[in-house]
């Protein structure tokens, strides 16, 4: 009978709320670092996977790019797709290595100069006010700021399926 008494005991609501809070908080402590890693670490196959360029790996000691997500919204015409915009900053001499996007990508140069090459294409140089397009899945061999003294900045607008990896480093 003693074992049934404990099972039949009434647990106060405040104790249940505290237990639920601790369970959720514990889950967040365990899951959030992994989810953030999925969102921001380049090359790991994450949701926003870094080109968002947040901390794209430096090549041969060159500076890395950094980025800031400006917005991400579901498309009204297709709620399974999103448009996500980011501002990517290239410090002087910054380099972004080979990667591809699981998205169509429109890039507009906000300031400075960007040299870039897509697979099968010549190396192109873009300056402030110019733009280019990368079709979903095309291989971006590299992007760089060729200036040793001036920063460059781009607006990157992705149109992608929900859950797509926006940057996949090779």
N, C-alpha and C positions, 0 to 999 in steps of 0.2 A: 504494500500500500504506500509506503514512503516514496517509492519511485513515481507513483502516479500523482502524489500531492505536488511535487515540483512541476510536473507537466500541466497541472490544472491551475497553477498560481496565475493571478492576474498581474501583468506587467504594466506599470503606469505609462501613460502616453508620453510623458517627458523622457522617460528612459528609452522608449522605442525611438523617439525622435533623435535623441543623442546617439543611439546605436546606429541609426540610419545615417546621420550626419558623419559619424566616424567611418562608416563603411564607404560612403561616397568620397569623403576626403582622402581615405587610404587609396581608393581606386584612382583618384586624380593624381596623387603623388606618384603612383606607379605608372599610370598611363600617359600623363601629359608630357613628360620628357620624351618618350618614344614618339608620341604624336607630333610634337614640335620638331623632332628630328625628321619625321616623315615630311613635314611641311617645308623645312628650311635647309637641310643638309644636302649639298650637291651630290649627285651621283647615286643616291640611295634608293631611287625609285619612288620618292615621296609624292604626295599630292601636288604641292606647289614646287617641290624639288629644286629649290635653289635658284633659278635664274631669275628665276627670279633672282638669280645671281647672288643671293645673300651668301657671301663668302665663297665664291667660286675659287677653286684651288689655284694658287699662284703657280706659274710656269717658270721654272729656272730662276726663281727669286724675284720674279716680276710681281708688282702689286696685283691684288685681286679686285674684282668689281664688288660693289655693294648695291643692294636694292631695297626699295620700299614699295609695298603693295599699296596702291592708291584706292583700289576698289575692286569688288567682284560681285557680279549680279547675274541672276538667272535671266536668260533671254525670254522675252514674252512669247515669241513665236515658237519656241522649243524649250520648255522648262528643264529638259535633260542636258541643255548646253548652257554655258556661262561665258561671260566676257569678263576678263580680269586684266586690269591695267597696273603696270608697275613703272616706277622710275628707277633706272639703272645708272649708277654713277661709275665712271671709269677714271680713277686717279691717273695722273701722268704715267705713261708707260704700262698701264694695266692690260691684262691679257685674260681672255676667257677661252679655255681649251675646247676641243671637239665635243659636240653634243647634238642632240636633236630635241624637238618639241613634239608632244602629243597634242598639238594644237596648230591652227593657222595663226600666224603671227605677223602683225603689222608693226613696223618700227619707225619712229620719227626721231630725228636727231635734234635735241633741244639746244645743245651747245657743244662746241669743239668738233673734233674729227674722229670718225670710227672707220677702221679698215676691217673688212669682213670678207669671208669666202664661204659660199655654199658648195657642197659637193657637185662636181661637174661644171662649175662656173668659174670665171676668172676672179681674182682678188679685186674687190671694189672698195672705193674710198667715198665716204659720205660725210658731208659737212652740215652745219646748222641749217635747218629748214628742209633738208632732203629726207626721203623716206625709202623704205624697201619692204618687201613682203617675203615671208618664208612659208611655203605650203606645209601643212601637217606632215610630219615624218621626214622632211628633208634634213640631210646632215649638214650641220653648220660646222665647218672645219675649224674656224676660229673667229674671234672678234677681238679687236684691240684698240687701244688709244695709242697712236704712233707718236704723240707729242711727249717729249721728256719734261715739259714744264707746264702745260695747260691741261686741266681736267676736261672730260667730255661727259655728256649726259644724254640718255635716250629715254623716250617713252615707248614702252613695249606693251602692245595690246594683244592679248591672247583670246581667241575664240575656241572653246574646247568643250568636250564632253564632261559631264560631272565626274569628278574623281580622276581626271587625266593627270598624268605627270607632265608638268609644264616644261621642265628641263631635265634631260637625262644625259649625264656626262658619260663619255665612252672611256 
